[in-house]
């Protein structure tokens, strides 16, 4: 155990250093070298784009000129660095949805997976580039690290490439409701008290997602829509249902104790908007299973959006909340 400690520390330092550069946007794409013919000015440009990548600054609306579609967008659990990350659908979603503020509520980068095996395709670069461009165009981008990208907690209260890195945040809706923004892993007993079990669970989850990808590849060939096995199990297995309910109650209770009207979190990959003992509980879901986000309209309405991968369309949840 003692011999492994320096290795773990070096991995944390390396991931932290890489994250710092990723957030600054001064790395070339990680899956291909910089072309030899590239000039100095191009080398200094943030993350040179490959054909068909995340676009360029001209594709982004200017906050000073164009009114964005939403007042705020909340997304979490993207899990960049894993095969299960649905980077392509997320890029499509971001291209169609602009906002004055964008909250990245944890597990944006899956540091645990990257420690085991490096996986970083061009589409994952494109997501980071898209987020950096959005910040450059005037969108207020706030990053609240989670347990899988906990290395970023070493950079709290810093700004990288226009993205603010904070431990938690408060969002005030247009109608005056104060919502606490937190990833939610602090309310997960497994994460806090038996991290080894969390790592075991992470491996099992990756296996389920791998099976799910093969299953959905077959469904796509048959013309059937995407279906999540892991989400199905969460809804059907009694212990999973109880865990979700306990988690929601604990997070809402802490928000209430702190004097907030509600909370927006992620972590459990279960999109939801509901009242918990008088406190508004919102979970924006994930971009591994449900491809979901929480949005605030300009009139203060909060709504869940589910993006249908490959169909170029969205499905607005009926669980919209106008008042607490």
GIMO-V174034 format. One record per helix or strand of 2 or more residues. SS is the DSSP state (~ for helix, > for strand). FROM is the first residue (numbers start at 1). TO is the last residue. If there is no record, write none. Layout:
ss: [SS & SS]
from: [FROM & FROM]
to: [TO & TO]
//
This chain:
ss: [~ & ~ & ~ & > & ~ & > & ~ & ~ & > & ~ & > & > & > & > & ~ & ~ & ~ & ~ & ~ & > & > & > & > & > & >]
from: [2 & 40 & 57 & 70 & 87 & 99 & 111 & 122 & 140 & 150 & 158 & 163 & 169 & 178 & 185 & 189 & 195 & 229 & 238 & 262 & 272 & 279 & 292 & 302 & 313]
to: [24 & 44 & 59 & 75 & 96 & 104 & 116 & 136 & 144 & 155 & 160 & 166 & 172 & 181 & 187 & 193 & 221 & 236 & 257 & 265 & 276 & 283 & 296 & 308 & 316]
//
